Amino acid sequence: MGDQTPPGVYDDLRLPAPKDPARPYVLVNMVSSVNGVASVGGKAAGIGKSADRKAMRGLRSVVDAVMVGAGTLRAERMRLGLDDPSLPQPLAVILCGPEPPTIGERLIRDPAQRVLLAFPKEASGAYEHPTKGIDLMPTPSLPDGRVDLRAALRKLRTDHGVARLLVEGGPKTNGALLAQGLVDELFVTISPLLLPTTGGHIVDVGAGASRELRLHSTKTSGDEIFLRYTVPGGQPGP
Ligand SMILES: NC(=O)c1ccc[n+]([C@@H]2O[C@H](COP(=O)([O-])OP(=O)(O)OC[C@H]3O[C@@H](n4cnc5c(N)ncnc54)[C@H](OP(=O)(O)O)[C@@H]3O)[C@@H](O)[C@H]2O)c1
């Protein structure tokens, strides 16, 4: 009998060639309940169903690196790679603040997966004790002390060969990237749930300006809806 599992909605995904030599082509992927909630009890695990997990791995398979903010790593025990150890693993990038995050048990990783911490270079002293298998990317910071995301993306492109980057949250990281025009596409899975509204949203827009997105595709699998948007102002999309 053949494999009965349905194909992933993004198994056939094609991404445009990155046009901007100063940064990767950037995708953001998030899952939300129908009422727009992106975490329950501070965690996102369990909001997406099996089709969402498969879609997420489809996206990871077409990028060079997968990035999350330190807040997400603090909240979740997670994997940023592919399940099949025979496939090349994307670089795992953690966007950090002045205090190094605890990677240990939080990040489940294939031994072949490289991990890179992007942190404000002024905080280099706090990062001086190397952890085996984890590389460091000291990055210029903004006046508020956070990593300058434009500089981080430039370093990922030029120093680490990242031409396509998938960002998997959290909302603060997504909001900061979007505010600076550094996101090209937004993928949103709508899971068939109504969740307590104590959780956050997929993008922390804060008091920032409203944005209009362009719908590129909708797909469904079971009760989940998969939305793919291009972000006007980003690199030329599909
Ligand atoms: N539904 C989903 O698909 C999904 C996906 C991912 C996460 N989540 C949820 O999102 C929540 C965590 O997200 P979050 O928004 O609190 O945190 P986050 O975006 O994951 O991480 C933000 C942290 O990144 C570091 N950082 C460094 N430079 C930055 C910059 N320029 N801009 C923004 N951050 C910078 C800071 O770390 P320091 O704090 O160390 O200074 C900052 O607090 C969790 O509840 C998680 O479950 C949901």
The ligand as an ORCA input file, in Angstrom:
! r2SCAN-3c Opt
* xyz 0 1
  N       1.572     31.542     16.620
  C       2.803     31.448     16.152
  O       2.981     31.051     14.993
  C       3.968     31.825     17.036
  C       5.255     31.714     16.530
  C       6.334     32.092     17.329
  C       6.109     32.569     18.618
  N       4.847     32.663     19.071
  C       4.597     33.159     20.447
  O       5.197     34.426     20.557
  C       5.600     34.657     21.909
  C       7.041     35.147     21.927
  O       7.166     36.239     21.045
  P       7.703     37.668     21.474
  O       7.106     38.635     20.495
  O       7.462     37.882     22.918
  O       9.267     37.520     21.304
  P      10.192     37.244     20.021
  O       9.784     38.091     18.881
  O      10.294     35.776     19.799
  O      11.623     37.700     20.586
  C      11.834     39.073     20.880
  C      13.214     39.188     21.526
  O      14.233     39.155     20.533
  C      15.324     39.936     20.952
  N      15.600     41.021     19.990
  C      16.857     41.500     19.691
  N      16.796     42.468     18.798
  C      15.492     42.649     18.498
  C      14.843     43.542     17.617
  N      15.490     44.436     16.862
  N      13.489     43.493     17.560
  C      12.807     42.579     18.285
  N      13.378     41.694     19.137
  C      14.726     41.734     19.247
  C      14.959     40.508     22.314
  O      15.435     39.548     23.254
  P      15.623     39.821     24.801
  O      14.244     39.818     25.366
  O      16.454     38.663     25.269
  O      16.307     41.156     24.964
  C      13.433     40.499     22.238
  O      12.795     40.506     23.492
  C       5.434     33.342     22.635
  O       4.229     33.396     23.371
  C       5.280     32.335     21.517
  O       4.495     31.246     21.884
  C       3.759     32.320     18.317
*
